[in-house]
Amino acid sequence: MNVLSLFDGMSCGQLALEKTGIKVDKYFASEIDKYAMQVAKKNYPEIIHVGDVTELTAQVLPKIDLLIGGSPCQGFSFAGKQLNFDDPRSALFFEFVRLLKETKPKYFMLENVRMKQEFQDVISEQLGVKPIMINSALMSAQNRVRLYWTNIPNVTQPADKGIVLKDILEDFDGAAVKDTDRNRRHYKEIDQKSLCMSATMYKGAGNNGMTLVPRPCKVKEFDADAECHHAATALDINGHDSIKRVYAETGKSPTLNTCTGGNREPKVLIVKEATKKGYTEIQDGDCFDNTFPTSKTRRGRNMKDKSNCLTAANYEYMRYEHPTYRKLTPLECERLQTATDNYTLVEDENGKQLVSNSQRYKMLGNGWTVAVIAHIFKEMK
């Protein structure tokens, strides 16, 4: 089978084909992100990168049996500005249509986000099929609802594997996260799903609510120029307000409270959210959504069963490990996307990491849930 993958990223399609046991003769990948290409090449040395999709024509390709792609979705997503086909990124969908007509493959599959029905109908009309909606939560620990347009027959909803966050988490000794471990962050409750993965988790500390280990602070009121500030109030401590104050590093997020009674009481993290109650309580070991901590409209921060969806909008998913918390690691995010452990890890012969964790987070957020794609591919004859 010859495969053409547009917007290939880290080549989740090839990984899904491998997991399905489908033999690939030649795999042509159109991609321009050099880091994603490095990861794909590490895992599949025989991959043939063919460059920018806008410059690719069928004339340079052999007969294609399967055309796949997930065109950029920023213009379609309900989480974005919804510019739709006026957004040049989402307009790249028409490159998929063009190459579908030029290559005339036996099978095709296009993945994209949930969107307004009117734009979904445009895609369905162009491709001649209606999409099937599948939530990755059925096959992973991540809530990730996506639409799949395909002419592969008999594609049904996958069975629920019952995978939750505790099934994908790494084991740590509970020690506080060090400054040198800043890429160890993002969590949810261990028997829940993660949020949907974000392609901009790579932005790192200081961006969109990235929160680090809380440190002792001298200031007691909010001061944007101070080292730390009052981020939250502990609800389970009796006494003067001054001893209920909880501080966070540089005002990035609500942070941990302390409990009286020799640390024997349950440890609770108070996180503000836009609900009638005004906050949610995170128990020791739970995971939570720390995206945009100062938002006055965000809710659903306490993530139960599954994580929220990893998307292109930079979600910060943490796990509370008293007395601190951390972000999900790249390996854990690989597991949320059901990729092979360390799939995105690229090192030289001396063990030097060639693709940063920032770029790993980015490509994972842009990637596919491999198990879902394999589920669709298994129906090919």
C-alpha positions in Angstrom: 0.0 0.0 0.0 1.2 3.5 -0.9 0.1 6.2 1.5 0.1 10.0 1.1 -0.2 11.8 4.4 -0.9 15.5 4.3 -0.1 17.7 7.3 1.6 14.6 8.6 3.1 16.1 11.8 4.9 13.4 13.8 3.4 10.7 11.5 0.6 9.3 13.8 -1.0 7.8 10.6 2.0 5.6 10.0 2.1 4.5 13.7 -1.6 3.6 13.4 -1.0 1.6 10.2 1.8 -0.3 12.0 -0.4 -1.0 15.0 -3.2 -2.2 12.7 -0.7 -4.6 10.9 -1.2 -3.0 7.4 1.8 -3.3 5.3 3.1 0.0 3.9 5.2 0.0 0.7 5.9 3.7 0.5 4.7 6.4 2.9 4.8 10.0 1.5 4.5 12.7 4.1 3.8 16.4 3.4 5.0 18.4 6.4 7.0 21.6 7.1 7.7 21.4 10.8 11.3 20.3 11.1 10.9 18.9 14.7 7.9 16.8 13.8 9.8 15.6 10.7 12.8 14.6 13.0 10.5 12.5 15.2 8.9 10.9 12.2 12.2 10.1 10.6 13.6 8.6 13.9 10.7 6.2 14.1 10.3 5.5 10.4 13.6 6.0 8.5 12.0 5.0 5.2 9.5 7.8 5.3 9.6 10.1 2.2 9.0 13.8 3.1 7.7 15.7 0.1 7.5 19.2 1.5 4.8 21.9 1.5 1.3 20.6 0.5 0.7 23.7 -1.6 3.6 22.8 -3.8 2.8 19.1 -4.1 1.3 17.6 -7.2 0.2 14.0 -8.1 2.6 14.0 -11.0 5.6 13.4 -8.7 3.9 10.5 -6.9 3.2 6.9 -7.8 -0.3 5.4 -7.5 -1.7 6.3 -4.0 -3.9 3.8 -2.2 -4.6 5.8 0.9 -4.8 9.6 1.4 -5.0 10.8 5.0 -4.7 14.2 6.7 -5.8 16.5 9.5 -5.8 19.9 8.0 -5.1 22.8 10.4 -8.2 23.4 12.5 -7.7 26.8 14.2 -10.3 28.4 11.9 -12.9 25.8 12.7 -12.6 25.1 16.4 -15.3 26.2 18.8 -12.4 27.2 21.0 -11.0 29.6 18.4 -12.2 32.6 16.6 -14.2 30.5 14.1 -13.0 32.3 11.0 -13.6 29.0 9.2 -12.6 29.0 5.5 -11.6 32.7 5.7 -8.7 31.5 7.9 -5.8 30.7 5.6 -4.9 27.7 7.9 -8.3 26.1 7.6 -8.4 26.9 3.9 -5.7 24.3 3.5 -8.5 21.8 3.6 -9.0 22.6 -0.1 -5.4 21.3 -0.7 -6.6 18.0 0.6 -9.6 18.1 -1.8 -7.3 19.0 -4.7 -4.9 16.1 -4.0 -7.8 13.7 -3.4 -9.0 14.5 -7.0 -5.5 14.3 -8.4 -4.4 11.1 -6.8 -7.8 9.2 -6.8 -6.9 6.9 -3.9 -9.0 3.8 -3.1 -9.4 5.1 0.5 -9.2 8.5 2.2 -9.6 9.9 5.7 -9.8 13.5 6.9 -9.8 14.4 10.6 -10.9 17.7 12.1 -12.5 19.3 15.1 -16.1 19.8 15.9 -17.4 22.9 14.1 -20.6 24.7 13.1 -22.9 22.5 11.1 -22.8 24.8 8.1 -19.0 24.4 7.7 -19.2 20.7 8.5 -21.7 20.4 5.6 -19.2 22.2 3.2 -16.6 19.6 4.0 -19.1 16.7 3.6 -20.2 18.1 0.2 -16.6 18.4 -1.0 -15.7 14.9 0.2 -18.9 13.1 -0.6 -19.3 11.5 2.8 -20.6 12.5 6.2 -18.3 12.4 9.2 -18.4 10.0 12.1 -17.8 11.6 15.5 -15.5 9.7 17.9 -14.3 10.8 21.3 -10.8 9.5 22.1 -12.0 9.0 25.7 -13.3 5.6 24.5 -9.8 4.4 23.8 -7.6 6.7 25.9 -7.5 8.8 29.1 -8.2 12.0 27.1 -11.5 13.6 26.2 -10.9 14.5 22.5 -13.9 14.7 20.3 -13.1 14.7 16.6 -14.8 14.3 13.3 -13.6 11.7 10.7 -14.6 11.9 7.1 -13.7 8.6 5.3 -14.8 6.2 2.6 -13.4 3.3 4.6 -16.5 1.1 5.1 -18.1 -0.1 8.3 -16.4 2.3 10.7 -18.3 2.2 14.0 -17.9 3.6 17.5 -15.0 1.9 19.2 -15.7 0.0 22.4 -14.9 1.8 25.7 -11.6 0.5 27.0 -12.1 2.1 30.4 -8.7 3.8 30.4 -8.3 6.6 32.9 -5.5 8.9 34.0 -4.1 6.6 36.6 -3.4 4.1 33.8 -1.0 6.5 32.0 0.8 8.3 34.8 4.4 7.9 35.6 5.4 7.0 39.1 7.3 9.6 41.1 8.6 9.6 44.6 6.5 12.6 45.6 9.5 14.9 45.9 8.9 18.5 45.0 9.5 19.4 41.4 12.9 21.1 40.9 13.5 24.1 38.7 15.4 21.8 36.4 12.3 19.6 36.0 10.1 22.3 34.6 8.8 20.1 31.8 7.2 17.8 34.4 3.8 19.3 34.6 0.1 18.8 33.7 -2.3 16.6 35.6 -5.8 15.4 36.4 -7.3 12.9 38.9 -5.8 9.5 38.5 -9.1 7.8 37.8 -10.2 10.4 35.4 -9.5 11.4 31.8 -7.1 14.2 30.8 -8.1 17.3 29.1 -7.6 17.5 25.4 -3.9 17.9 24.5 -2.7 21.4 23.4 -0.3 22.1 20.6 1.0 25.1 22.6 1.9 23.4 25.8 5.4 24.0 24.5 5.3 27.7 25.4 6.5 26.8 28.8 6.7 28.7 32.1 5.3 32.2 32.1 2.8 31.6 29.3 -1.0 31.3 29.7 -1.0 30.1 33.2 2.0 27.8 33.3 2.5 27.2 37.0 5.6 26.2 38.8 6.3 24.9 42.3 5.2 27.5 44.9 7.9 29.1 46.9 8.0 31.0 50.2 6.7 34.6 49.7 7.1 37.7 51.8 4.3 39.8 50.2 0.8 39.3 51.4 -1.2 41.1 48.8 -1.3 41.1 45.0 1.5 43.0 43.5 2.3 42.4 39.8 5.9 43.5 40.3 6.5 41.5 43.4 8.1 38.0 43.5 4.9 36.3 44.5 1.3 37.2 45.3 -1.8 36.2 47.1 -3.4 33.7 44.7 -6.1 31.9 46.8 -7.6 31.5 50.2 -7.7 28.2 52.1 -11.2 27.3 53.1 -10.2 24.5 55.5 -8.1 26.6 58.0 -9.6 28.3 61.0 -8.2 31.6 62.2 -7.3 35.0 60.9 -7.4 35.6 57.2 -3.7 36.1 57.1 -3.0 32.5 57.8 -5.5 31.3 55.2 -3.7 33.1 52.4 -2.0 30.9 49.8 0.7 32.2 47.5 1.8 31.4 44.0 5.0 32.1 42.0 4.6 35.3 40.1 0.9 35.1 40.2 0.6 32.3 37.8 -2.2 30.4 39.5 -4.1 29.5 42.7 -1.7 27.4 44.7 -1.7 25.0 47.6 -3.0 25.5 51.0 -1.6 24.1 54.2 -3.6 22.2 56.8 -3.4 22.3 60.5 -3.2 19.3 62.8 0.2 17.9 61.9 -0.7 17.4 58.3 -3.1 14.6 59.1 -6.1 16.3 57.5 -6.9 15.9 53.8 -4.8 18.3 51.7 -6.9 20.5 49.5 -6.0 22.8 46.6 -8.5 25.6 46.0 -8.9 26.6 42.3 -11.1 29.4 41.2 -13.6 28.9 38.4 -16.6 30.6 36.9 -19.3 28.6 38.8 -21.9 29.6 41.3 -19.7 28.3 44.0 -16.7 30.2 42.6 -14.1 27.6 43.1 -13.4 23.9 43.0 -11.5 21.8 45.5 -8.7 19.5 44.3 -7.8 16.6 46.6 -4.3 15.3 47.0 -3.6 13.1 43.9 -6.2 14.8 41.7 -5.6 16.4 38.4 -6.9 19.8 37.3 -7.1 22.3 34.4 -5.0 25.3 35.2 -5.4 27.0 31.8 -5.8 30.8 32.0 -6.0 30.9 35.8 -7.3 34.5 35.9 -10.2 33.8 33.5 -13.6 34.9 34.7 -15.5 32.5 32.5 -13.6 29.2 32.7 -15.1 26.3 34.4 -14.7 22.5 34.6 -11.2 22.7 36.1 -11.6 19.6 38.3 -10.9 16.8 35.8 -12.5 13.6 36.7 -12.0 10.3 34.8 -10.5 11.8 31.7 -8.2 14.7 30.9 -9.5 17.6 28.9 -8.6 17.7 25.2 -5.1 18.5 24.2 -5.6 21.3 21.6 -3.7 24.1 19.9 -4.8 26.6 22.6 -2.3 25.8 25.4 -4.1 24.0 28.2 -2.2 23.6 31.4 -3.0 20.3 33.1 -1.6 19.6 36.5 -1.6 16.9 39.1 -1.7 17.9 42.7 0.9 16.0 44.7 0.9 17.5 48.1 2.6 19.8 48.9 3.2 20.8 45.2 1.9 20.0 41.8 3.3 19.3 38.3 2.5 19.3 34.7 2.0 16.1 32.7 5.3 14.8 31.3 5.9 14.4 27.5 5.7 10.6 28.0 2.3 10.9 29.7 1.1 13.0 26.9 2.3 10.4 24.5 0.2 7.9 26.4 -2.8 10.3 26.2 -2.5 10.1 22.4 -1.8 6.3 22.7 1.5 6.7 21.0 4.4 4.4 21.8 6.4 5.5 24.9 9.1 7.9 24.1 7.9 8.1 20.5 8.7 11.8 20.4 12.1 11.5 22.2 15.0 12.1 19.8 18.5 11.9 21.2 22.0 11.7 19.6 24.5 8.9 20.3 25.6 10.7 23.5 22.1 10.9 24.9 21.7 14.6 24.1 18.1 15.5 23.5 17.7 16.9 19.9 14.0 17.7 20.0 13.0 19.8 23.1 10.2 18.9 25.4 8.5 22.1 24.3 8.4 20.8 20.7 7.3 17.4 21.9 4.3 18.9 23.7 3.5 21.0 20.6 3.4 18.1 18.1 1.5 15.9 20.5 -1.2 18.5 20.8 -1.4 18.7 17.1 -1.4 14.9 16.7 -4.0 12.2 16.4 -5.1 9.7 19.0 -3.4 6.7 17.4 -5.7 4.1 18.7 -8.7 5.8 17.1 -7.0 6.0 13.8 -6.0 2.4 14.0 -9.6 1.5 14.8 -10.7 3.3 11.6 -7.9 1.8 9.5 -8.7 -1.8 10.5 -11.7 -1.8 8.3 -9.6 -1.4 5.1 -9.5 -4.5 3.0 
